[in-house]
């Protein structure tokens, strides 16, 4: 089954997603890697609005990401327990 990939800015609150890739330059990668947002990381979207930051939780920490940053983080849905056989 192919999982749909989308930007973090399109994820809905309460949704757990997996980071697939980071679509930015070297400085962008360095900054997010320092926060622990590496490909393969599991994050949960806490707050998502049309304006303002995207707030996520990762490893027990809440992080506020700007809309532009959230748009450059490519994520995919986690399989639900019903999908695992």
C-alpha positions in Angstrom: 0.0 0.0 0.0 1.4 3.4 -1.0 1.1 6.0 1.7 0.1 9.5 0.7 2.7 12.2 1.3 1.8 15.8 2.1 3.2 18.8 3.8 2.9 19.2 7.6 1.0 22.4 7.0 -1.9 20.3 5.7 -2.1 17.8 8.6 -5.1 18.1 10.9 -4.8 18.5 14.7 -4.6 15.3 16.7 -3.1 13.4 13.8 0.1 11.4 14.2 2.4 11.5 11.2 5.9 10.3 10.2 8.4 12.8 8.8 9.4 11.6 5.3 11.7 14.3 4.1 12.8 18.0 4.6 12.5 20.2 1.5 14.9 23.0 2.3 18.5 24.1 2.2 21.4 23.2 4.4 20.5 25.8 7.2 16.9 24.5 7.2 18.1 20.9 7.6 20.6 21.8 10.3 18.0 23.7 12.3 15.3 20.9 12.1 17.9 18.2 12.8 18.9 20.1 16.0 15.2 19.9 17.1 15.1 16.2 16.4 12.9 16.4 13.4 14.7 13.9 11.2 13.2 11.7 8.5 11.5 8.8 10.3 10.5 10.8 13.4 6.9 10.4 14.6 5.2 13.7 15.5 1.7 14.7 16.5 0.0 17.9 15.3 -1.3 19.7 18.4 -2.6 22.9 16.8 -3.1 23.9 13.2 -4.9 27.0 12.1 -5.1 29.1 8.9 -2.8 31.7 10.4 -0.1 31.5 13.0 2.3 28.7 13.9 1.8 24.9 13.6 2.3 23.4 17.0 3.5 19.8 17.2 4.6 17.4 19.9 7.7 15.4 19.5 9.5 13.3 22.2 7.4 15.0 24.9 8.2 18.5 23.7 5.9 21.1 22.1 7.4 22.9 19.2 6.0 25.9 17.3 6.8 26.0 13.6 6.1 28.8 11.3 3.8 28.2 8.3 6.6 28.3 5.8 8.7 25.8 7.8 5.7 23.5 8.2 5.1 23.6 4.5 8.6 22.3 3.8 8.3 19.3 6.1 6.9 16.3 4.1 5.1 13.7 6.1 2.9 10.6 5.7 0.2 9.0 7.7 1.0 6.3 10.2 -0.7 3.0 9.6 -3.7 2.5 11.8 -4.0 -0.6 14.0 -6.6 -1.9 11.5 -4.1 -1.7 8.6 -1.5 -3.8 10.5 -2.1 -7.5 10.0 
